[in-house]
Amino acid sequence: MVAAPCGRLEGKVALVTGAARGIGAATARRFAAEGASVVLGDRRDELGAQTAAAIDAEEWGAARYVSLDVTSEEAWAGAVQQASRWFGGVDVLVNNAGIIRVTPLVDTDLETFRKVLDTNLVGAFLGIKAVLATMRARRGGSIINFSSPQGIEGRHGMPAYTASKFGVRGLTKTAAIELGPYGIRVNAVVPGPTRTAMTERRGWTDADYDAAYGLYPLGRMAAAEEIAALCAFLASDDASYCTGADFVADGGITAGKPRDP
């Protein structure tokens, strides 16, 4: 399903957030398989350390774990400093960490709204700011922010999430304009529904998931490895002229209304 790694990230250092599990873990694993040294950041310390150790045990690039609250400017500074101590700097940042809260607008309180924006949007902003110095010193880099189909179209019951993911796309484009002169590329990945712990629905079977997405063009959810493969491309020199863009990997969900049953 996904092309085999081919060493496209040899010599690069990547920092991936939300990397203890799901798309973040798959991305860290793919980066290491492509030859990168990878720092996995997350708040799930035990799981994150286990994931990094498992990646590091393979015959790939090195992997380390750092505890990281993406809403904290101090935590970001510490994570980048640790990455620099381990591997000399940061060439690639993947702002993957995010949360979802499903509550209609009229029932969403201010605390919930701010928590979602702080994690999904402010976290990406702080990450970009944190790696600027090291990327400028290394004369370039690649920043990959995570948006969503709900950053392209609205969704009932997700006012905070849609606001945050629309914001990520705007932040990405402005950052690309401002950071391009330093050789820093900034792009947004727009993953469709992906089978991870974050998207699990209690009691659902494989048949239930297939039925939920069966009428869309590709008729299924993505595997985390498919999104990781797109991130590997954007992190690599193969994407050297790509910046300020939305890279959609959603199985066709945003192409239009689904087929008739």
VOTI-396462 format. One line per 8 residues: number of its first residue (from 1); their letters; for each residue x, y, z of N, C-alpha, C. Coordinates in nm, 3 decimals. Layout:
NUM	A	X,Y,Z,X,Y,Z,X,Y,Z; ...
This chain:
1	MVAAPCGR	0.082,-0.121,0.000,0.000,0.000,0.000,0.086,0.126,0.000; 0.191,0.128,0.082,0.280,0.243,0.093,0.417,0.205,0.042; 0.478,0.293,-0.038,0.611,0.265,-0.093,0.713,0.247,0.019; 0.811,0.162,-0.004,0.914,0.135,0.096,1.005,0.256,0.113; 1.060,0.277,0.233,1.154,0.387,0.256,1.275,0.375,0.165; 1.331,0.491,0.129,1.446,0.488,0.037,1.557,0.583,0.082; 1.565,0.612,0.212,1.676,0.691,0.264,1.671,0.838,0.232; 1.551,0.894,0.213,1.539,1.034,0.172,1.573,1.134,0.282
9	LEGKVALV	1.579,1.090,0.408,1.602,1.183,0.519,1.735,1.162,0.589; 1.828,1.098,0.521,1.962,1.076,0.579,2.023,1.209,0.622; 2.071,1.213,0.747,2.139,1.331,0.798,2.047,1.437,0.855; 1.917,1.419,0.846,1.823,1.519,0.897,1.780,1.483,1.039; 1.741,1.587,1.114,1.691,1.570,1.250,1.547,1.620,1.252; 1.456,1.537,1.302,1.315,1.572,1.303,1.258,1.570,1.444; 1.170,1.665,1.472,1.095,1.669,1.597,0.948,1.650,1.562; 0.887,1.546,1.615,0.747,1.513,1.584,0.665,1.518,1.712
17	TGAARGIG	0.558,1.596,1.712,0.474,1.604,1.831,0.356,1.507,1.821; 0.298,1.478,1.936,0.191,1.379,1.940,0.239,1.245,1.889; 0.363,1.211,1.923,0.431,1.098,1.860,0.425,0.968,1.939; 0.354,0.967,2.049,0.348,0.844,2.129,0.266,0.736,2.061; 0.170,0.778,1.977,0.083,0.681,1.913,0.027,0.741,1.784; -0.050,0.662,1.711,-0.123,0.711,1.595,-0.037,0.763,1.483; -0.083,0.870,1.419,-0.013,0.927,1.304,0.126,0.977,1.345; 0.138,1.035,1.464,0.268,1.085,1.508,0.370,0.974,1.522
25	AATARRFA	0.329,0.862,1.582,0.420,0.748,1.595,0.456,0.691,1.459; 0.358,0.680,1.371,0.385,0.628,1.236,0.480,0.719,1.159; 0.464,0.850,1.180,0.552,0.946,1.112,0.694,0.937,1.166; 0.708,0.929,1.298,0.841,0.914,1.357,0.908,0.786,1.307; 0.831,0.679,1.300,0.884,0.551,1.252,0.929,0.562,1.105; 0.847,0.625,1.023,0.881,0.640,0.882,1.004,0.729,0.865; 1.012,0.837,0.941,1.129,0.925,0.932,1.257,0.849,0.968; 1.250,0.771,1.076,1.368,0.694,1.116,1.405,0.594,1.008
33	AEGASVVL	1.305,0.530,0.949,1.331,0.434,0.842,1.392,0.501,0.720; 1.364,0.630,0.704,1.423,0.707,0.593,1.562,0.761,0.628; 1.610,0.731,0.749,1.746,0.768,0.787,1.759,0.887,0.880; 1.646,0.947,0.922,1.652,1.063,1.010,1.677,1.024,1.155; 1.732,1.117,1.230,1.732,1.109,1.376,1.605,1.179,1.423; 1.529,1.114,1.510,1.394,1.163,1.541,1.378,1.184,1.692; 1.320,1.298,1.727,1.281,1.325,1.864,1.129,1.319,1.870; 1.077,1.230,1.953,0.933,1.213,1.969,0.888,1.294,2.089
41	GDRRDELG	0.794,1.385,2.067,0.741,1.466,2.176,0.597,1.430,2.205; 0.561,1.423,2.333,0.424,1.389,2.372,0.410,1.413,2.521; 0.285,1.402,2.570,0.259,1.409,2.714,0.235,1.270,2.774; 0.221,1.170,2.689,0.206,1.031,2.736,0.347,0.973,2.753; 0.408,1.005,2.867,0.550,0.979,2.882,0.587,0.831,2.871; 0.514,0.745,2.938,0.549,0.603,2.935,0.535,0.546,2.795; 0.422,0.574,2.730,0.400,0.524,2.595,0.498,0.586,2.497; 0.524,0.716,2.512,0.617,0.784,2.422,0.757,0.727,2.432
49	AQTAAAID	0.803,0.702,2.554,0.935,0.644,2.573,0.942,0.504,2.513; 0.835,0.427,2.528,0.831,0.292,2.470,0.836,0.297,2.318; 0.761,0.390,2.260,0.758,0.404,2.114,0.895,0.443,2.062; 0.959,0.540,2.128,1.093,0.582,2.085,1.194,0.469,2.098; 1.186,0.394,2.207,1.280,0.282,2.228,1.261,0.175,2.121; 1.136,0.149,2.084,1.109,0.049,1.981,1.164,0.093,1.846; 1.150,0.220,1.814,1.204,0.272,1.688,1.356,0.269,1.691; 1.413,0.311,1.804,1.559,0.317,1.816,1.622,0.178,1.807
57	AEEWGAAR	1.546,0.075,1.846,1.599,-0.062,1.843,1.610,-0.117,1.702; 1.538,-0.056,1.608,1.546,-0.102,1.470,1.676,-0.053,1.406; 1.711,-0.109,1.292,1.834,-0.070,1.222,1.805,0.052,1.134; 1.757,0.158,1.199,1.722,0.280,1.129,1.798,0.397,1.191; 1.742,0.519,1.172,1.797,0.634,1.239,1.765,0.629,1.388; 1.837,0.708,1.467,1.819,0.710,1.612,1.687,0.777,1.650; 1.631,0.738,1.765,1.508,0.797,1.815,1.519,0.821,1.965; 1.469,0.936,2.009,1.467,0.971,2.150,1.331,1.031,2.184
65	YVSLDVTS	1.296,1.026,2.312,1.167,1.081,2.356,1.189,1.199,2.449; 1.103,1.301,2.435,1.104,1.415,2.525,0.960,1.448,2.565; 0.938,1.470,2.693,0.805,1.509,2.740,0.778,1.652,2.693; 0.662,1.671,2.628,0.635,1.801,2.567,0.486,1.837,2.575; 0.458,1.945,2.644,0.325,2.006,2.645,0.330,2.116,2.540; 0.261,2.095,2.428,0.275,2.188,2.315,0.214,2.325,2.343; 0.138,2.338,2.452,0.080,2.469,2.485,0.174,2.554,2.571; 0.292,2.498,2.603,0.386,2.568,2.691,0.509,2.615,2.613
73	EEAWAGAV	0.532,2.745,2.614,0.649,2.800,2.546,0.778,2.748,2.609; 0.780,2.735,2.741,0.898,2.683,2.809,0.925,2.538,2.771; 0.818,2.459,2.760,0.836,2.319,2.722,0.891,2.307,2.581; 0.845,2.391,2.492,0.897,2.391,2.355,1.046,2.425,2.354; 1.085,2.526,2.428,1.226,2.565,2.433,1.310,2.449,2.485; 1.261,2.381,2.587,1.334,2.268,2.642,1.346,2.153,2.543; 1.240,2.127,2.468,1.242,2.017,2.371,1.342,2.044,2.259; 1.343,2.166,2.210,1.438,2.201,2.103,1.581,2.198,2.155
81	QQASRWFG	1.603,2.245,2.277,1.737,2.238,2.336,1.782,2.093,2.352; 1.690,2.008,2.394,1.725,1.866,2.409,1.757,1.803,2.274; 1.679,1.835,2.172,1.707,1.784,2.038,1.844,1.829,1.990; 1.879,1.953,2.022,2.009,2.006,1.982,2.122,1.936,2.056; 2.100,1.906,2.184,2.204,1.834,2.260,2.223,1.693,2.205; 2.113,1.627,2.171,2.122,1.491,2.121,2.178,1.484,1.979; 2.126,1.572,1.892,2.153,1.553,1.749,2.206,1.678,1.677; 2.221,1.789,1.748,2.284,1.906,1.687,2.189,2.013,1.636
89	GVDVLVNN	2.060,1.988,1.637,1.965,2.088,1.587,1.838,2.021,1.537; 1.758,2.098,1.467,1.632,2.046,1.412,1.619,2.092,1.267; 1.595,1.997,1.178,1.572,2.028,1.036,1.426,2.018,0.997; 1.352,1.936,1.070,1.212,1.910,1.036,1.127,1.916,1.163; 1.016,1.990,1.156,0.920,1.994,1.265,0.786,1.946,1.213; 0.726,1.851,1.284,0.592,1.804,1.250,0.499,1.838,1.366; 0.412,1.936,1.344,0.315,1.978,1.445,0.190,1.892,1.432; 0.199,1.771,1.485,0.090,1.675,1.472,-0.002,1.670,1.593
97	AGIIRVTP	0.045,1.709,1.710,-0.035,1.698,1.832,-0.166,1.774,1.818; -0.275,1.711,1.861,-0.404,1.777,1.853,-0.509,1.706,1.935; -0.619,1.776,1.961,-0.731,1.718,2.034,-0.861,1.754,1.963; -0.964,1.674,1.986,-1.098,1.697,1.932,-1.197,1.702,2.046; -1.288,1.796,2.040,-1.401,1.800,2.132,-1.527,1.815,2.048; -1.619,1.722,2.061,-1.742,1.724,1.982,-1.856,1.775,2.069; -1.886,1.904,2.052,-1.993,1.969,2.128,-2.052,2.080,2.041; -2.184,2.086,2.027,-2.244,2.194,1.948,-2.204,2.331,2.001
105	LVDTDLET	-2.205,2.429,1.914,-2.163,2.564,1.949,-2.236,2.618,2.072; -2.365,2.597,2.078,-2.443,2.654,2.189,-2.408,2.590,2.322; -2.346,2.472,2.318,-2.310,2.402,2.441,-2.160,2.407,2.471; -2.083,2.471,2.385,-1.937,2.477,2.404,-1.902,2.592,2.497; -1.836,2.560,2.607,-1.796,2.666,2.699,-1.661,2.723,2.659; -1.629,2.837,2.715,-1.507,2.909,2.678,-1.382,2.827,2.711; -1.384,2.758,2.823,-1.267,2.678,2.863,-1.237,2.570,2.758; -1.340,2.501,2.711,-1.321,2.398,2.609,-1.272,2.458,2.479
113	FRKVLDTN	-1.334,2.568,2.437,-1.293,2.633,2.313,-1.146,2.672,2.317; -1.105,2.732,2.427,-0.965,2.777,2.439,-0.869,2.658,2.446; -0.911,2.551,2.513,-0.823,2.434,2.524,-0.793,2.375,2.387; -0.894,2.364,2.303,-0.875,2.310,2.169,-0.786,2.402,2.086; -0.812,2.532,2.090,-0.729,2.626,2.014,-0.586,2.630,2.066; -0.570,2.624,2.199,-0.435,2.626,2.257,-0.353,2.506,2.210; -0.415,2.390,2.204,-0.342,2.270,2.163,-0.318,2.268,2.013; -0.423,2.288,1.935,-0.414,2.266,1.791,-0.352,2.381,1.715
121	LVGAFLGI	-0.380,2.503,1.756,-0.334,2.621,1.682,-0.219,2.693,1.753; -0.238,2.727,1.880,-0.130,2.794,1.953,-0.009,2.701,1.965; -0.034,2.571,1.982,0.076,2.476,1.988,0.161,2.477,1.863; 0.096,2.485,1.746,0.171,2.491,1.620,0.249,2.622,1.610; 0.187,2.732,1.651,0.255,2.863,1.651,0.380,2.859,1.739; 0.366,2.804,1.860,0.481,2.798,1.950,0.590,2.707,1.895; 0.551,2.598,1.830,0.651,2.509,1.771,0.730,2.577,1.662; 0.660,2.650,1.576,0.729,2.723,1.469,0.828,2.822,1.529
129	KAVLATMR	0.783,2.898,1.626,0.872,2.996,1.690,0.993,2.928,1.754; 0.971,2.810,1.814,1.078,2.743,1.888,1.189,2.692,1.799; 1.157,2.653,1.675,1.261,2.595,1.588,1.325,2.697,1.495; 1.278,2.820,1.498,1.329,2.918,1.401,1.480,2.936,1.410; 1.532,2.953,1.530,1.675,2.981,1.544,1.760,2.867,1.490; 1.725,2.743,1.528,1.806,2.630,1.483,1.792,2.607,1.333; 1.673,2.629,1.277,1.657,2.611,1.132,1.730,2.720,1.055; 1.726,2.842,1.105,1.802,2.949,1.038,1.952,2.921,1.044
137	ARRGGSII	1.999,2.871,1.158,2.141,2.838,1.171,2.181,2.726,1.076; 2.087,2.635,1.047,2.114,2.523,0.958,2.077,2.555,0.813; 2.040,2.681,0.790,2.013,2.735,0.656,1.896,2.666,0.586; 1.793,2.637,0.665,1.672,2.584,0.604,1.606,2.479,0.690; 1.490,2.437,0.644,1.417,2.334,0.716,1.279,2.315,0.658; 1.207,2.219,0.714,1.071,2.190,0.670,0.981,2.183,0.792; 0.874,2.260,0.791,0.774,2.258,0.897,0.644,2.204,0.840; 0.590,2.102,0.905,0.469,2.037,0.858,0.363,2.052,0.966
145	NFSSPQGI	0.259,2.128,0.936,0.149,2.149,1.030,0.032,2.059,0.992; -0.045,2.020,1.091,-0.159,1.933,1.065,-0.290,2.011,1.072; -0.359,2.013,0.959,-0.495,2.066,0.955,-0.590,1.947,0.948; -0.700,1.961,0.876,-0.803,1.859,0.873,-0.903,1.895,0.764; -0.982,1.799,0.717,-1.095,1.837,0.631,-1.185,1.940,0.699; -1.188,1.939,0.834,-1.264,2.040,0.907,-1.191,2.174,0.914; -1.076,2.182,0.849,-1.009,2.309,0.826,-1.037,2.361,0.687; -1.118,2.288,0.612,-1.157,2.327,0.476,-1.308,2.351,0.468
153	EGRHGMPA	-1.383,2.273,0.543,-1.528,2.287,0.546,-1.576,2.271,0.690; -1.689,2.330,0.722,-1.741,2.323,0.857,-1.793,2.184,0.891; -1.817,2.163,1.020,-1.870,2.035,1.066,-1.957,2.059,1.189; -2.080,2.011,1.184,-2.170,2.026,1.297,-2.109,1.963,1.422; -2.119,2.035,1.532,-2.071,1.984,1.660,-1.924,2.002,1.685; -1.852,2.071,1.594,-1.707,2.087,1.612,-1.664,2.233,1.595; -1.725,2.327,1.665,-1.688,2.468,1.645,-1.543,2.498,1.682; -1.496,2.444,1.793,-1.359,2.472,1.836,-1.259,2.404,1.743
161	YTASKFGV	-1.287,2.279,1.708,-1.195,2.204,1.622,-1.185,2.267,1.484; -1.299,2.301,1.424,-1.294,2.361,1.291,-1.221,2.496,1.294; -1.247,2.575,1.397,-1.179,2.704,1.408,-1.027,2.685,1.416; -0.986,2.587,1.495,-0.842,2.564,1.512,-0.778,2.516,1.382; -0.847,2.430,1.309,-0.788,2.372,1.189,-0.793,2.467,1.070; -0.893,2.554,1.063,-0.889,2.663,0.965,-0.771,2.754,0.999; -0.753,2.783,1.127,-0.643,2.869,1.169,-0.506,2.813,1.135; -0.489,2.682,1.146,-0.362,2.620,1.111,-0.327,2.646,0.964
169	RGLTKTAA	-0.427,2.638,0.878,-0.400,2.663,0.736,-0.358,2.808,0.712; -0.421,2.902,0.780,-0.382,3.041,0.765,-0.243,3.068,0.820; -0.215,3.011,0.937,-0.082,3.025,0.997,0.024,2.967,0.904; -0.005,2.854,0.844,0.089,2.788,0.753,0.125,2.878,0.637; 0.026,2.939,0.576,0.052,3.021,0.458,0.131,3.147,0.493; 0.096,3.210,0.603,0.170,3.329,0.644,0.314,3.294,0.683; 0.330,3.185,0.756,0.466,3.142,0.793,0.549,3.110,0.670; 0.487,3.048,0.570,0.561,3.017,0.446,0.612,3.144,0.380
177	IELGPYGI	0.530,3.248,0.379,0.570,3.376,0.318,0.687,3.437,0.396; 0.676,3.437,0.527,0.777,3.504,0.608,0.907,3.426,0.621; 0.899,3.294,0.618,1.018,3.212,0.644,1.086,3.162,0.517; 1.020,3.178,0.404,1.080,3.136,0.278,1.220,3.192,0.253; 1.244,3.322,0.282,1.378,3.377,0.260,1.488,3.308,0.339; 1.453,3.235,0.444,1.551,3.161,0.523,1.566,3.017,0.476; 1.496,2.983,0.370,1.503,2.845,0.320,1.416,2.749,0.399; 1.323,2.803,0.476,1.234,2.720,0.558,1.100,2.705,0.486
185	RVNAVVPG	1.064,2.582,0.457,0.937,2.553,0.391,0.831,2.519,0.496; 0.710,2.566,0.475,0.601,2.542,0.569,0.478,2.494,0.492; 0.431,2.376,0.522,0.316,2.320,0.453,0.218,2.260,0.553; 0.095,2.242,0.508,-0.008,2.180,0.591,-0.049,2.046,0.531; -0.057,1.945,0.616,-0.113,1.816,0.578,-0.259,1.814,0.622; -0.345,1.766,0.534,-0.488,1.757,0.562,-0.528,1.609,0.554; -0.514,1.537,0.664,-0.547,1.394,0.660,-0.696,1.371,0.678; -0.747,1.277,0.603,-0.885,1.237,0.623,-0.897,1.144,0.742
193	PTRTAMTE	-1.011,1.080,0.760,-1.031,0.990,0.873,-0.930,0.877,0.872; -0.860,0.861,0.981,-0.749,0.766,0.991,-0.773,0.675,1.111; -0.747,0.547,1.094,-0.770,0.452,1.203,-0.660,0.466,1.309; -0.692,0.536,1.415,-0.600,0.553,1.528,-0.683,0.547,1.656; -0.613,0.549,1.769,-0.683,0.549,1.898,-0.772,0.673,1.913; -0.731,0.784,1.851,-0.805,0.909,1.864,-0.941,0.902,1.793; -0.950,0.820,1.687,-1.075,0.814,1.609,-1.158,0.689,1.640; -1.116,0.610,1.737,-1.192,0.491,1.772,-1.329,0.529,1.828
201	RRGWTDAD	-1.428,0.450,1.791,-1.562,0.468,1.845,-1.602,0.341,1.919; -1.638,0.359,2.043,-1.666,0.245,2.130,-1.774,0.155,2.070; -1.741,0.027,2.060,-1.837,-0.071,2.012,-1.840,-0.089,1.862; -1.768,-0.006,1.788,-1.769,-0.019,1.643,-1.684,-0.136,1.597; -1.729,-0.205,1.494,-1.654,-0.312,1.429,-1.593,-0.258,1.300; -1.509,-0.339,1.236,-1.453,-0.300,1.106,-1.565,-0.270,1.007; -1.672,-0.347,1.014,-1.786,-0.326,0.924,-1.851,-0.190,0.947; -1.855,-0.148,1.073,-1.914,-0.017,1.104,-1.830,0.096,1.044
209	YDAAYGLY	-1.697,0.083,1.057,-1.609,0.186,0.999,-1.623,0.188,0.847; -1.627,0.070,0.786,-1.640,0.062,0.640,-1.771,0.125,0.594; -1.877,0.100,0.669,-2.007,0.156,0.631,-2.008,0.308,0.643; -1.939,0.361,0.742,-1.939,0.505,0.765,-1.872,0.581,0.651; -1.773,0.519,0.588,-1.697,0.588,0.484,-1.708,0.520,0.348; -1.793,0.420,0.337,-1.801,0.342,0.215,-1.850,0.417,0.094; -1.924,0.527,0.111,-1.978,0.599,-0.003,-1.885,0.708,-0.056; -1.776,0.735,0.015,-1.680,0.833,-0.034,-1.588,0.768,-0.137
217	PLGRMAAA	-1.513,0.848,-0.216,-1.441,0.793,-0.332,-1.357,0.669,-0.305; -1.272,0.668,-0.203,-1.189,0.551,-0.179,-1.255,0.452,-0.083; -1.363,0.489,-0.023,-1.446,0.396,0.051,-1.386,0.336,0.176; -1.292,0.404,0.239,-1.229,0.349,0.359,-1.158,0.459,0.436; -1.118,0.427,0.558,-1.032,0.515,0.635,-0.887,0.494,0.592; -0.802,0.590,0.626,-0.659,0.577,0.597,-0.590,0.498,0.705; -0.479,0.436,0.671,-0.386,0.383,0.769,-0.290,0.496,0.806; -0.246,0.498,0.932,-0.155,0.604,0.977,-0.030,0.609,0.890
225	EEIAALCA	0.013,0.495,0.841,0.135,0.489,0.758,0.118,0.566,0.627; -0.003,0.576,0.578,-0.026,0.651,0.454,-0.006,0.800,0.475; -0.048,0.851,0.589,-0.026,0.992,0.620,0.122,1.017,0.648; 0.186,0.921,0.715,0.330,0.933,0.744,0.412,0.941,0.616; 0.370,0.868,0.513,0.443,0.870,0.386,0.438,1.008,0.323; 0.323,1.076,0.335,0.313,1.212,0.283,0.404,1.306,0.361; 0.408,1.289,0.492,0.497,1.371,0.574,0.644,1.349,0.536; 0.680,1.225,0.506,0.818,1.196,0.467,0.854,1.269,0.338
233	FLASDDAS	0.761,1.275,0.245,0.785,1.350,0.121,0.808,1.498,0.152; 0.720,1.558,0.232,0.732,1.700,0.261,0.857,1.733,0.341; 0.902,1.639,0.422,1.025,1.660,0.500,1.150,1.649,0.415; 1.139,1.583,0.301,1.256,1.552,0.220,1.286,1.660,0.118; 1.404,1.650,0.057,1.443,1.743,-0.048,1.363,1.721,-0.176; 1.288,1.611,-0.185,1.200,1.591,-0.300,1.092,1.698,-0.305; 1.063,1.760,-0.191,0.961,1.864,-0.182,1.024,2.003,-0.174; 1.141,2.018,-0.232,1.221,2.140,-0.214,1.154,2.268,-0.267
241	YCTGADFV	1.055,2.255,-0.357,0.988,2.373,-0.409,0.843,2.382,-0.361; 0.811,2.309,-0.256,0.675,2.306,-0.201,0.670,2.385,-0.072; 0.592,2.492,-0.071,0.572,2.566,0.053,0.441,2.643,0.047; 0.381,2.664,0.164,0.257,2.739,0.173,0.136,2.667,0.120; 0.143,2.536,0.108,0.037,2.461,0.042,-0.035,2.366,0.137; -0.156,2.329,0.098,-0.232,2.225,0.167,-0.213,2.095,0.090; -0.164,1.992,0.156,-0.148,1.860,0.095,-0.255,1.769,0.153; -0.357,1.744,0.071,-0.476,1.673,0.117,-0.461,1.524,0.091
249	ADGGITAG	-0.476,1.445,0.195,-0.476,1.298,0.186,-0.599,1.250,0.261; -0.716,1.266,0.197,-0.841,1.243,0.268,-0.930,1.139,0.201; -0.876,1.064,0.106,-0.955,0.962,0.040,-1.068,1.017,-0.044; -1.064,1.148,-0.071,-1.166,1.211,-0.154,-1.282,1.269,-0.078; -1.275,1.275,0.054,-1.388,1.322,0.134,-1.425,1.466,0.102; -1.325,1.552,0.076,-1.356,1.692,0.047,-1.377,1.717,-0.102; -1.377,1.612,-0.184,-1.400,1.630,-0.327,-1.545,1.671,-0.357; -1.636,1.629,-0.272,-1.776,1.662,-0.293,-1.865,1.568,-0.217
257	KPRDP	-1.994,1.575,-0.244,-2.087,1.487,-0.174,-2.063,1.341,-0.212; -2.088,1.249,-0.120,-2.062,1.108,-0.149,-2.158,1.052,-0.254; -2.122,0.936,-0.306,-2.207,0.865,-0.401,-2.342,0.832,-0.338; -2.442,0.816,-0.421,-2.569,0.765,-0.371,-2.554,0.619,-0.331; -2.620,0.575,-0.225,-2.607,0.435,-0.183,-2.669,0.341,-0.284
